[in-house]
Amino acid sequence: MNHAPRREPVRPRAFEPGRIRCLTFDLDDTLWPVMPVIHHAEARFYAWLREQAPEVCERFGPDALIQARTAFMRAAPDHERHDLTRLRKRWLRELAETCGCCPERLSGEGFQVFWEARNEVTPYPEAQNVLATLARHFRLGAISNGNADVFRTPLGQYFGFAVAAGEAGAAKPDPHIFDQARKHAGMEPDAILHVGDDSTADVLGALQAGFRAAWFNPQSLPWEHGHPRPCLTLGRLGQLPRQLGVDT
């Protein structure tokens, strides 16, 4: 009995740094630590509430308000969780109605107070120099599941485009958000290297979309996903230029 020849599984092409023409970056916990800026933004928002909507503060202390917001976000349907701005504004409207203040003001001016503080990030020490170096050789973009605006941060000058989950209609690791970034970049996906700290959302998401992927892993966590694996693993952002053959 004749058997068809056994086919070997298709293996991804070896990583070739010279093929990369665009780098995309995750933002939170890749270019800056996220929790300090979130705490800062929540504190700024609560200070605004004390002055402009004291009814809320009479009912919720700072910690209780954060717990209420967290519970609201977690209860949101899966198909809405990618849009953090929309969810927060909806929560603010419900909060205003609960506390007897103006929903439009809380979800408008109140949200703006939070969001402006949300963009007052403190980049990791190496981030600015690394991006300045890379921007001389590659097109740079951002792909984020958060609602920070990279162009309002100290790092915005180095980026040519940014794609946020709320605008894309999907969050990483969904391939749609990576495809939106590919369209902005204007090149084939295997010419793009995505850099991020989340092994699933950033690394697997990028690889499944046809991108190359670099895992920012300063804590030296083990890779637990088998194959495919990240093309590069970085303990420090400062390692990236040399890994790509770029002089700093």
C-alpha positions, -999 to +999 in steps of 0.1 A: +000+000+000+014+034-010+015+062+014+018+099+006+051+113+017+050+127+052+050+165+052+072+183+077+055+211+096+060+245+082+085+264+104+086+302+105+115+318+087+145+325+109+146+360+123+166+383+101+172+417+118+181+432+084+146+427+071+130+448+099+119+483+087+094+492+114+092+487+151+059+489+171+059+492+209+034+484+236+033+513+260+023+505+296+050+485+314+071+484+283+081+521+279+069+533+313+056+517+345+018+519+345+007+517+381+024+549+393+007+569+366-027+553+372-024+561+410-014+596+401-044+600+377-069+586+402-056+610+429-058+640+405-094+630+396-104+625+433-090+660+441-112+674+413-142+656+427-137+672+461-140+706+445-165+700+417-186+670+428-184+667+466-215+645+465-194+617+452-168+621+479-195+620+506-204+586+494-170+571+483-136+575+498-106+572+473-101+535+478-138+527+477-142+547+444-114+527+428-130+495+439-163+506+424-146+514+391-128+481+391-159+462+397-177+480+369-150+473+344-148+436+353-186+433+349-185+447+314-193+423+285-162+408+268-170+426+236-168+460+253-137+456+275-112+467+248-125+503+250-113+516+284-122+552+276-158+544+267-162+522+298-148+548+321-171+574+307-201+551+311-191+544+347-188+581+354-223+587+341-237+560+363-216+573+393-231+608+388-266+595+386-260+574+418-247+604+437-270+631+423-246+652+402-243+660+366-235+630+343-223+651+314-199+671+336-185+640+353-180+620+321-168+651+302-147+674+324-141+648+350-128+623+325-105+649+309-089+656+343-081+619+347-070+614+312-046+643+311-029+630+343-030+595+327-006+608+301+019+623+326+041+592+324+076+587+336+094+567+310+119+540+320+154+554+322+166+540+289+134+545+269+141+580+255+176+573+243+166+540+228+137+554+209+158+584+197+184+559+183+159+536+167+139+564+151+169+573+130+168+538+114+132+526+116+096+538+114+082+536+150+046+530+160+026+521+191+001+494+197-017+496+231-046+481+249-046+511+272-060+546+266-028+566+270-020+589+241+017+584+233+017+618+215+009+635+247+038+619+265+075+628+265+081+600+240+056+611+214+081+629+192+096+595+182+065+579+169+049+580+134+016+564+143-003+548+172-031+523+173-052+519+205-076+491+212-106+515+217-101+529+182-092+496+165-123+478+180-102+450+193-074+445+219-042+425+216-038+396+210-066+399+184-050+401+150-072+429+139-053+455+160-020+443+146-035+445+111-045+481+117-009+489+127+004+471+096-018+493+074-003+524+091+032+511+086+025+504+050+046+472+047+044+435+051+039+421+086+072+402+087+091+436+082+076+448+115+090+439+150+066+444+179+081+449+213+061+443+245+061+429+280+030+407+278+039+372+266+004+365+253-010+399+242+022+412+227+044+383+218+019+356+207-005+382+193+022+397+171+035+363+159+001+351+151-005+383+130+027+376+110+048+402+128+082+395+144+081+398+182+106+409+209+096+401+245+106+428+270+112+406+301+131+425+328+120+400+355+135+370+336+102+351+336+102+317+319+086+313+285+056+291+291+039+290+257+061+265+238+063+274+201+064+298+185+089+317+207+098+354+206+124+363+181+143+384+208+141+385+246+152+417+263+161+422+299+166+459+292+153+482+265+189+493+259+197+459+244+174+464+215+194+486+192+224+463+193+202+432+187+190+450+155+225+459+144+222+496+152+250+516+169+239+536+199 
